[in-house]
Amino acid sequence: MTRNVLIIEDDPDISRLIKINLQDLDCDAKIAGNGIEGLEAFKQKQFDLVVLDLMLPGMDGLSVCREMRKGGAYVPILVLTAKSTELDRVVGLEMGADDYLTKPFSIPELMARIKALFRRVDALSSKATEEKVAKQLIEHAGLRIDVQRHKVTIDDVPAELTAREFDLLVHFARHPGRVFSRVQLLDAVWGYSHEGYEHTVNTHINRLRTKIEKDPSKPRYIQTVWGVGYKFTD
């Protein structure tokens, strides 16, 4: 997978050297020679990484970094700086940079830092995907809820639920062990919590139990907490 990298560096020798070595990482690099040009390029295209020099003409690197972090999509930023004091490094990181490298630096170290940032982003992306899938597919003790396809099976046998019954089951399954009162369920699933409508919850839970429980009188999924409400089993 080719990654797009933006190099904002006013020293042409350094920027060309970085670009050449990025090719070994299957990266397509664009070079900007000053802060204003770099920020404009950043706004025009989606990049996977920004290599940003702090000492830039037109607009300094800290200001560029600050403006980049005002946008929506997260892009890792590696700061290059000729300054080596702890305060300068801290300021750069507080402005939104993910890592820094002090000049003069070695190319192997720069490439190692870049690869580390790529690994971090890939790990975050993978985790987000796994969490998204987990939210769309819920499984517990033979019960399988496919949220995206709006399907429920119990021990591989389909259960035909109404839209409200399905929403109620999903709400319970996403909060295992948490006890909900009838009023809380009305508010969360029906969108209102008017007094006198609690019987609606009872009716739907009873119907839901007859469809997903082997023995509705002894439910293993949606359990009654006497005097309080209902919960999905831990």
C-alpha positions as CSV (number, residue, x, y, z in Angstrom):
1,M,0.0,0.0,0.0
2,T,1.5,3.3,-1.1
3,R,1.3,6.0,1.5
4,N,1.2,9.7,0.8
5,V,3.7,11.9,2.8
6,L,4.0,15.6,2.9
7,I,7.5,17.0,3.6
8,I,7.5,20.7,4.7
9,E,11.2,21.7,4.7
10,D,12.9,24.8,3.4
11,D,16.3,23.0,2.9
12,P,16.0,21.4,-0.6
13,D,18.9,18.9,0.1
14,I,17.2,17.6,3.3
15,S,13.8,17.4,1.7
16,R,15.1,15.5,-1.4
17,L,17.1,13.1,0.8
18,I,14.0,12.3,2.9
19,K,11.9,11.8,-0.3
20,I,14.4,9.4,-1.8
21,N,14.5,7.3,1.3
22,L,10.8,7.3,1.7
23,Q,10.6,5.5,-1.6
24,D,12.0,2.4,0.2
25,L,8.9,2.5,2.4
26,D,6.6,2.6,-0.6
27,C,5.8,6.3,0.0
28,D,4.8,8.9,-2.5
29,A,6.2,12.2,-1.1
30,K,5.3,15.8,-1.9
31,I,7.7,18.6,-1.0
32,A,6.7,22.1,0.2
33,G,9.4,24.7,0.7
34,N,7.6,26.9,3.2
35,G,4.9,26.9,5.8
36,I,2.2,28.6,3.7
37,E,2.8,26.3,0.8
38,G,2.8,23.2,3.0
39,L,-0.4,24.1,4.8
40,E,-2.1,24.7,1.4
41,A,-0.9,21.3,0.1
42,F,-2.2,19.7,3.3
43,K,-5.7,21.1,2.7
44,Q,-5.8,19.9,-0.9
45,K,-5.0,16.2,-0.3
46,Q,-5.3,13.5,2.3
47,F,-1.8,12.5,3.6
48,D,-0.7,9.6,5.7
49,L,2.1,11.5,7.4
50,V,3.6,15.0,7.6
51,V,7.3,15.6,8.1
52,L,7.4,19.2,9.4
53,D,10.4,21.4,9.9
54,L,9.8,24.0,12.7
55,M,12.1,26.8,11.3
56,L,10.2,27.7,8.1
57,P,9.9,30.9,6.1
58,G,6.4,32.5,5.6
59,M,4.8,30.6,8.5
60,D,6.7,28.8,11.2
61,G,6.2,25.1,11.8
62,L,4.4,25.4,15.2
63,S,1.8,27.6,13.5
64,V,1.4,25.1,10.7
65,C,1.1,22.2,13.2
66,R,-1.6,24.1,15.1
67,E,-3.6,24.8,11.9
68,M,-3.3,21.2,10.8
69,R,-4.7,20.0,14.1
70,K,-7.8,22.1,13.7
71,G,-9.0,19.8,10.9
72,G,-11.1,16.7,11.2
73,A,-9.1,13.7,10.1
74,Y,-6.1,12.7,12.2
75,V,-2.7,12.7,10.4
76,P,0.5,11.9,12.3
77,I,3.1,14.7,12.3
78,L,6.8,14.2,12.8
79,V,8.6,17.5,13.7
80,L,12.1,18.3,12.6
81,T,13.8,20.9,14.7
82,A,17.3,22.5,14.9
83,K,16.4,23.4,18.5
84,S,17.3,20.9,21.1
85,T,16.0,22.3,24.4
86,E,13.3,20.4,26.3
87,L,11.0,23.4,26.2
88,D,11.0,23.5,22.4
89,R,10.3,19.8,22.2
90,V,7.4,20.1,24.7
91,V,5.9,23.0,22.8
92,G,6.0,21.1,19.6
93,L,4.3,18.1,21.1
94,E,1.7,20.2,22.8
95,M,0.9,21.8,19.5
96,G,-0.1,18.4,18.2
97,A,3.1,16.8,16.9
98,D,3.3,13.0,17.4
99,D,7.1,12.8,17.5
100,Y,10.2,14.9,17.0
101,L,13.7,14.6,15.7
102,T,16.5,17.1,16.3
103,K,18.8,18.1,13.5
104,P,21.3,16.9,12.5
105,F,19.7,13.4,12.4
106,S,20.6,10.1,10.8
107,I,18.4,8.8,8.0
108,P,18.1,5.3,9.6
109,E,16.7,7.0,12.8
110,L,14.3,9.1,10.8
111,M,13.0,6.1,8.9
112,A,12.7,4.1,12.1
113,R,10.6,7.0,13.6
114,I,8.4,7.1,10.5
115,K,7.8,3.3,10.5
116,A,6.9,3.5,14.2
117,L,4.3,6.2,13.4
118,F,2.9,4.1,10.6
119,R,2.6,1.1,12.9
120,R,0.8,3.1,15.5
121,V,-1.7,4.4,13.0
122,D,-2.3,0.9,11.5
123,A,-2.8,-0.4,15.0
124,L,-5.4,2.3,15.8
125,S,-7.2,1.7,12.6
126,S,-7.3,-2.0,13.2
127,K,-8.6,-1.5,16.7
128,A,-11.3,0.9,15.4
129,T,-12.4,-1.6,12.8
130,E,-12.5,-4.4,15.4
131,E,-14.6,-2.3,17.7
132,K,-16.9,-1.4,14.9
133,V,-17.4,-5.0,14.0
134,A,-17.9,-5.9,17.6
135,K,-20.7,-3.4,17.9
136,Q,-22.3,-4.8,14.8
137,L,-22.1,-8.5,16.0
138,I,-23.1,-9.5,19.5
139,E,-22.8,-13.1,20.7
140,H,-23.6,-14.6,24.0
141,A,-24.5,-18.2,25.1
142,G,-25.9,-19.3,21.8
143,L,-27.6,-15.9,21.1
144,R,-26.2,-14.1,18.0
145,I,-27.3,-10.6,17.1
146,D,-26.2,-9.2,13.7
147,V,-27.0,-5.5,14.2
148,Q,-26.2,-4.5,10.6
149,R,-28.4,-7.2,9.0
150,H,-31.0,-6.9,11.7
151,K,-31.0,-10.7,12.3
152,V,-31.1,-12.7,15.5
153,T,-30.4,-16.5,16.0
154,I,-30.6,-18.7,19.0
155,D,-28.4,-21.8,18.6
156,D,-28.4,-21.1,14.9
157,V,-32.2,-21.0,14.8
158,P,-33.6,-17.6,13.4
159,A,-35.8,-15.6,15.7
160,E,-38.4,-13.3,14.1
161,L,-38.4,-10.1,16.0
162,T,-40.4,-6.9,15.5
163,A,-38.3,-3.7,15.0
164,R,-39.0,-2.6,18.6
165,E,-38.2,-6.0,20.1
166,F,-34.9,-6.0,18.1
167,D,-34.0,-2.6,19.4
168,L,-34.8,-3.6,22.9
169,L,-32.7,-6.7,22.7
170,V,-29.7,-4.8,21.2
171,H,-29.9,-2.2,24.0
172,F,-29.8,-4.9,26.6
173,A,-27.1,-6.9,24.9
174,R,-24.8,-3.9,24.6
175,H,-25.0,-3.3,28.4
176,P,-24.6,-6.8,29.9
177,G,-25.1,-6.8,33.7
178,R,-26.5,-3.3,33.8
179,V,-30.0,-3.0,35.4
180,F,-32.5,-0.8,33.7
181,S,-35.8,0.5,35.1
182,R,-38.9,0.5,32.9
183,V,-38.7,4.3,32.7
184,Q,-35.0,4.1,31.5
185,L,-35.9,1.5,28.9
186,L,-38.8,3.7,27.6
187,D,-36.5,6.6,27.3
188,A,-33.6,4.7,25.6
189,V,-35.6,2.5,23.2
190,W,-38.9,4.2,22.7
191,G,-37.6,7.8,23.0
192,Y,-40.0,8.9,25.7
193,S,-40.5,8.2,29.4
194,H,-44.0,9.2,30.2
195,E,-45.5,7.8,33.4
196,G,-48.1,5.2,32.9
197,Y,-46.5,3.6,29.9
198,E,-44.3,1.2,31.8
199,H,-46.6,-1.7,30.9
200,T,-45.4,-1.3,27.3
201,V,-42.0,-2.4,28.4
202,N,-43.4,-5.4,30.3
203,T,-45.4,-6.5,27.2
204,H,-42.4,-6.2,24.9
205,I,-40.1,-8.1,27.2
206,N,-42.6,-10.9,27.7
207,R,-43.0,-11.2,23.9
208,L,-39.2,-11.1,23.4
209,R,-38.7,-13.8,26.0
210,T,-41.1,-16.1,24.2
211,K,-39.0,-15.7,21.0
212,I,-35.5,-16.0,22.4
213,E,-35.7,-18.0,25.6
214,K,-36.0,-21.8,25.8
215,D,-38.0,-21.4,29.0
216,P,-39.5,-17.9,29.3
217,S,-40.3,-18.6,32.9
218,K,-36.6,-19.1,33.6
219,P,-34.9,-16.7,31.3
220,R,-31.2,-16.9,30.7
221,Y,-30.8,-13.7,28.7
222,I,-33.1,-11.0,29.9
223,Q,-33.5,-11.4,33.6
224,T,-35.8,-9.6,36.1
225,V,-34.3,-7.7,39.0
226,W,-37.2,-7.6,41.4
227,G,-38.2,-4.1,42.5
228,V,-35.8,-2.5,40.1
229,G,-36.2,-3.6,36.5
230,Y,-34.4,-5.8,34.0
231,K,-30.9,-6.7,32.9
232,F,-29.1,-8.7,30.3
233,T,-27.2,-11.6,31.9
234,D,-23.5,-11.0,32.6
